């Protein structure tokens, strides 16, 4: 008899617990409000004008034919219909940036002495899309990406030196002669996930293989690059956006790579597929 009573009590307890959990879940679900995320087209490029970056592309930004090719890519990307454009300029220059962009909207034939991807691609995309607002989010921070060659590397000089001797060897899928590609195909390659992974590795993560006996010189330099990109992302978050905004971001592709990771985990933003607009 005692055994039967004990089993009955266990059954009642389990039933009560199950009902309680179900009711709790039901109430919780009623309170959940799913907000629409802000759509982002996160586009990476090489710097089309003068750059202080270590690696530069063989591209004549003043060549009229090249400009036409960039404008054609801008036309494709303009199908995203952004309401806001984000570029790699410091926020302190936003007033000047907006003024120059407005002048371009009024007169697309305006002459730029040293055009970059901002003037060539972002402005034209914005004009075609009817975009009114443009902001810079860059944050300048220096870091020594050559640190591994300037110290007595006691961590793993073999891996470090072998990688930097031919970095793309480790990424055979994207190891192609870029000079043989059209501008359009170069930019498609640049926005490939494998290429973006490569950029994070070559610009930051591989530095963790360099350091002195008791030091973390390489890791500390890599941290500066992570910090710069995190601060740039913080600058993006300072901009007042709402759920109806559609944001086009164009930056040097190593920043695009970091932003891809940040946005992929964000409760606020949702990345669209870049290749939907590169057809």
Secondary structure, DSSP 8 states (H G I E B T S, - for coil): -HHHHHHHHHHHHHHHHHHHHHHHHHHHHHH------EEEEEEEE--SS---SSS-----TT-HHHHHHHHHHHHHHGGG--SEEEEEEEGGGHHHHHHHHHHHHH-TT---TT--HIIIIIHHHHHHHT--EEEEEE------TTGGGTS---S-HHHHHHHHHSGGGG-GGG---GGGS-HHHHHHHHTSHHHHHHHHHHHTGGGGG---TT--HHHHHHHHHHHHHHHHHHHHHHS---TT-EEEEEEEHHHHHHHHHHHHT-SSEEE--GGGG--
